[in-house]
């Protein structure tokens, strides 16, 4: 069940400030308050979706397209496409999803290294 009091829902309602970098009818992008890279942006759908599973099962085609267009548009507007960037969406407990509202991280601004370390 979606928690309407999660931090991203509160940002969407304007109860918590955010350093917005992009917004349209379907998505909002803003700077992470604890960045893990020189550029660390979060892109969230405006609808109440817990994770990627929930989003892809219930969102409209316009919402799905809008979210992914927002990721690309955010990267272009911030000049991240030149050096490259990484996108990441954690989904569920095993992936260490910290906020129960779908969010896509955009990381950029330095070489990011491998995604995951191989187990020996």
C-alpha positions, 0 to 999 in steps of 0.5 A: 500500500502506498504511503502518502506521507513518504518524503517524495509525496510530501515534496510533490505536495509542496510540503517539503522544499526541493531543488527542482531541475525539471518538472512537467505534468508527469514527473519531477526532477530534483537534486538529492540532498545527500549526493553520491556523485557531483551530479545526483538527481532524482526523477519521480513520477507525480502519481502514487507508485511504490516501485517499478513493479507498481508503476509498470503494472498500473501507470498509463502509457503517458505516465510511463513515457513521461517519466522516461522522457523526464530522465532524458530531458533532465540529463540534457538540460543539465549538460550530463550527456556529454560525459555520460551518466548512469541511471538507477532505480532500486525496487524493493527491500533486496535492492535497498529501496529507501523511499517507497515512491518510485524514483530514478537516480541520475548520477554524473560528473565523474567516472562512476566505475563498475555498477556492481562488484563481482563476487569472488 
